[in-house]
Amino acid sequence: DQITTARAVPALARAKSNGLNITAGTSIHHLTLNEFDVAEYRTFFKLKPPLRSEDDRLAIIDALKDGIIDIISSMHTPQDEESKRLPFEEAASGAVGLETLLPAALRLYHGGLLDLPSLFRAMSLNPAKRLGLPAGRLEVGAPADLVLFDPDAPFVLNRFGLLSKSKNTPFDEARMQGKVLRTFVNGNEVYQR
């Protein structure tokens, strides 16, 4: 599962320093949001694991910077509208993550918390390496899986503009930066804005 607490970081660091072949990940939601974002039990913020404290969030960012955490995941677990429109305790956990991963990650960059190479290593290269895939890097012979984006393009995220069948995102109506312009899979363009 995801590393989401400061308390988990020392044990993970010890395991890695002892030479264990482990990889650790966290979600973009846990890197950019905290328990206060849930506010008045807003179900679009109900995730599993739940959002943690600001101290936890900052510790997770530091662990990512230090290489203790290797991977940032989208934690794409969309739920249908009816499952999220229930009272908080009954509502399903989960949110759209694929379409919001890049602009949410760029919040860390624009906030001066992580540089772009670190972000993309954690979102692309490290997951590919762990899975033994020849992706996540720009090299001769590697698959041309590319995303061209404008890191500074401002926008307000509107959940109804998402392409996912589900529209539940904790970033609805959030001011964000970073628009995908084009996407290529194995050299073939599959998306153009």
N, C-alpha and C positions, 0 to 999 in steps of 0.2 A: 504494500500500500504506500501511501505518501508520508514523507517525513514532514510533520507540521508543528512540532514543539521544540523549544530550546532544550528541553530535558533529553531528547533523543540524540542530540548532536554529539555530546562527549562519547557516548557508547559507540556511535558510528565512527567517530574519529579514531578511537582506540582500535576498533576492528580493522580499519584500513591501515593504521600504522603497524598492526601485527601481521600485515600481508594477506589478509583475507581477500579473496577475489569477489568483492561485492560492489554493487552499484546502487546508489540511492537517488531517489527522485522526490520532487515536490510539485505541487500544482501551481499554475499561474495565479489561481485564485488565492492561495495561501501566501504567495509572494506579494500580492498587491492589495489585499483586503484584510480586515481584521474583524473581531467580534462586534465592534461598535457599528460596523456597516449593516449588521442584521437589524439594527435600530428597533423598531416596534414589531419584531418578529416577522420581517418581510421574507416570505417563503422563497423568493428568487435567490436569496442568500443562504438558503438551507442546503448545506453540502455535507458530504461524508468523506473524510472526517470533517467535523465542523470547523468554522473559522475560529482562529485562536486569538490570543492577545497581541497587542502591538509589539511587546517584547519578544514573543515567539516569532512574529513575522520578521523582525529585524535580525534575530539570531539565525533564521533560515536563510536570509539574504547573505549574512556573513559566511555561513557554511557553504553556500554556493560560490562565493568569492574565493574561499579558501580551498575549494576542490573537494570538500567533504561530501557535499551533495553534487551529483554529476548531471542530473537530468531535470529539465522543466517540462512537465506534461500539460496538455490542454485540459485534462480531466473532463473530457467531453462526455457528459452523462445527461443528455437532455431528457426532459420529462414532458408529458403532455400537459396541456393547460389545466385540465381538470385536476390532475395530481398535485399541481402547485397552488391551486385556488382553495385549498382546504385550510383549516386551522393549522398553525405552525407545527404542532406535535403530530398531526396526521398527514401533513404534506410530504410528498416524496422528496428525497435528497437528490441533488444533481442540478446541472446547468449546462447550457451550450458552452462549448469551449473552443472548438476549432476556429470559428470565424472571429473570435475575440482574442485569440492567443497573441498575435503580433501586436496589435495596439496596446493590449494590456502589458505585454513585456516591454514595450517601448516606454511605458510609464516609469519603469525602473531606470532606463537609460536617460530619459529626459529629467528625472529626479536626481541624477548623479549617483545612483546607487550601484549600477553595473554598466560596464562598457559593452559596446555592440559585439565585439568578438566573444566575450564571455557568454552573452545571451545566446548567440547562435551556436556556440559550441554545446551549450546545455540543451538547446531545442532541436539540434540537427545532428551534429557530428557525434556526440556522445551516445545518443540513442542508437544511431546506425552502427557504431562500433560495438556496442553491447549486444546487438542483435546479429552481428556478423554480416551486415549489409555493406555493399560497396557504395554507400550514399553518404550525404552529409558533407561532402568536400568538393572542391573544384580542382580536378586533376584530369589529365588525359586518360581516357578510358573509363572514368567514373560516369555514372548516369547523370545526365543533365537535368536534374531536378532542381529548379530554380524558382525563387520568388523575387520579382522586382517590385520595389515599394518606395514610397516617399516617406521617410521617417518623420518629417515635420508637418505633413498635411493634416490640418485640424479638421475635426468633425465631431458631431454629437451622435453617439450610437443610438439608433432607433431599432428596437427589437423586431419591429415589423419589416424592416429591411433585410433581415437575416435570411439566408437561403435555406437554412436548416428547417426541417418540418416543425421542429419545436422552436419556440420563441422565448423560452425562459433563460434570461441572462442577468447576472447581478450588475452588469454594466449598462443596463438600459438607461438611456438619457444621460450617460456619462460623457463629459468632454474628454476627447481622446486625440492622439496624434499618431499618424502612421497608416497610410492607405496602401493596400496591395494594388498594384497597377497591372501586373501580368504574372501568370503562373505557368511554368513549364514542367511537364513530367516526361522524363526520358527524352528530352529535347523537343517534345511536342507541346505547343501552346494549348492549354486547357481552360484558361481564363484570361479575359482582358476587360479592364474597367472601361 
